[in-house]
Amino acid sequence: MTLTSFEIGKLKIVGHVREELDRAGIAAQSIRCVSGGIETLPGIARLTIIVNGTPETLDLRAHEVEDCESIVVGETWYKIAALIGRLAR
């Protein structure tokens, strides 16, 4: 089974988030990047990070996720950095 650019991008984002949380010394109970279902709109992936029992979410558009197929860069990188910055407070 071949993964799409969107699915690979979601995996890259989760890996990137885990690395950045480790660098910041933040222990997360859960990191998820999901799409589809009843809680997300079509073409949206929801990144959810749970720290100290509190979830923080970030919705990313499909093209933002697909752009991260090789490496997390650009506007998506900045959005994730801002989310992690909120967790650090």
The 8 nearest C-alpha neighbors of each residue, nearest first, counted from 0:
[[1, 2, 3, 6, 7, 4, 5, 10],
 [0, 2, 3, 6, 4, 7, 5, 8],
 [1, 3, 6, 7, 0, 4, 5, 8],
 [2, 4, 6, 5, 7, 1, 8, 65],
 [5, 3, 7, 65, 6, 68, 8, 2],
 [4, 6, 65, 8, 3, 7, 64, 9],
 [7, 5, 9, 3, 8, 4, 2, 10],
 [8, 6, 10, 4, 68, 9, 5, 11],
 [9, 7, 68, 67, 64, 11, 5, 65],
 [8, 10, 12, 6, 7, 11, 32, 64],
 [9, 11, 7, 13, 8, 12, 14, 6],
 [12, 10, 8, 14, 9, 13, 15, 7],
 [11, 13, 15, 9, 10, 14, 16, 8],
 [12, 14, 16, 10, 15, 11, 17, 9],
 [15, 13, 11, 17, 12, 16, 10, 18],
 [14, 16, 12, 18, 13, 17, 11, 19],
 [15, 17, 13, 19, 18, 14, 20, 12],
 [16, 18, 14, 20, 15, 19, 21, 13],
 [19, 17, 21, 15, 16, 20, 22, 14],
 [18, 20, 22, 16, 21, 17, 15, 23],
 [19, 21, 23, 25, 17, 22, 18, 16],
 [20, 22, 24, 18, 19, 23, 25, 17],
 [23, 21, 19, 20, 24, 18, 25, 17],
 [22, 24, 20, 21, 25, 19, 87, 83],
 [23, 25, 21, 22, 20, 26, 19, 87],
 [26, 24, 20, 23, 21, 27, 87, 50],
 [27, 25, 24, 50, 28, 20, 21, 51],
 [28, 26, 50, 29, 49, 25, 48, 30],
 [27, 29, 49, 50, 26, 30, 51, 52],
 [28, 30, 49, 27, 48, 31, 50, 47],
 [31, 29, 48, 47, 13, 49, 27, 32],
 [32, 30, 47, 46, 33, 29, 48, 13],
 [31, 33, 46, 45, 9, 44, 47, 13],
 [34, 32, 45, 44, 31, 46, 35, 9],
 [35, 33, 44, 39, 43, 45, 36, 32],
 [34, 36, 39, 41, 37, 40, 33, 38],
 [35, 37, 38, 39, 34, 40, 41, 33],
 [36, 38, 39, 35, 40, 34, 41, 33],
 [39, 37, 36, 40, 35, 34, 45, 33],
 [40, 38, 35, 37, 34, 43, 36, 41],
 [39, 41, 43, 42, 38, 35, 37, 34],
 [42, 40, 43, 35, 39, 34, 44, 61],
 [41, 43, 61, 60, 40, 44, 34, 35],
 [44, 42, 60, 41, 61, 40, 59, 34],
 [43, 45, 34, 59, 33, 58, 32, 60],
 [46, 44, 58, 33, 32, 57, 59, 47],
 [45, 47, 32, 57, 56, 31, 58, 44],
 [48, 46, 56, 31, 55, 30, 45, 32],
 [49, 47, 30, 55, 54, 29, 50, 56],
 [48, 50, 54, 29, 53, 28, 27, 52],
 [51, 49, 27, 52, 53, 28, 48, 54],
 [52, 50, 53, 49, 28, 27, 26, 54],
 [51, 53, 50, 49, 54, 28, 27, 29],
 [52, 54, 49, 50, 51, 55, 48, 28],
 [55, 53, 49, 48, 47, 50, 56, 52],
 [56, 54, 48, 47, 49, 53, 57, 82],
 [57, 55, 47, 46, 48, 54, 45, 58],
 [56, 58, 46, 45, 59, 47, 55, 82],
 [59, 57, 45, 44, 46, 43, 56, 60],
 [60, 58, 44, 43, 63, 45, 57, 61],
 [59, 61, 43, 63, 62, 42, 44, 64],
 [60, 62, 42, 64, 63, 43, 65, 59],
 [61, 63, 65, 64, 60, 66, 5, 59],
 [64, 62, 66, 60, 61, 65, 75, 59],
 [63, 65, 8, 61, 67, 66, 62, 5],
 [64, 66, 5, 62, 4, 8, 67, 68],
 [65, 67, 63, 64, 68, 62, 8, 71],
 [68, 66, 71, 8, 70, 65, 64, 69],
 [67, 69, 8, 7, 65, 66, 4, 70],
 [70, 68, 67, 71, 8, 11, 66, 7],
 [69, 71, 67, 68, 72, 11, 66, 8],
 [72, 70, 67, 76, 12, 75, 11, 15],
 [73, 71, 76, 70, 75, 67, 74, 66],
 [72, 74, 76, 75, 77, 71, 66, 63],
 [73, 75, 77, 76, 78, 72, 63, 79],
 [74, 76, 78, 77, 73, 72, 63, 79],
 [75, 77, 72, 79, 73, 74, 78, 71],
 [78, 76, 80, 74, 75, 79, 81, 73],
 [79, 77, 75, 81, 80, 76, 74, 82],
 [78, 80, 82, 76, 81, 77, 83, 75],
 [79, 81, 77, 83, 82, 78, 84, 76],
 [82, 80, 84, 78, 79, 83, 77, 85],
 [83, 81, 79, 85, 84, 80, 78, 86],
 [84, 82, 86, 80, 85, 81, 79, 87],
 [83, 85, 81, 87, 82, 86, 80, 88],
 [84, 86, 82, 83, 87, 88, 81, 80],
 [87, 85, 83, 84, 88, 82, 50, 55],
 [86, 88, 84, 85, 83, 25, 23, 24],
 [87, 86, 85, 84, 83, 25, 82, 23]]
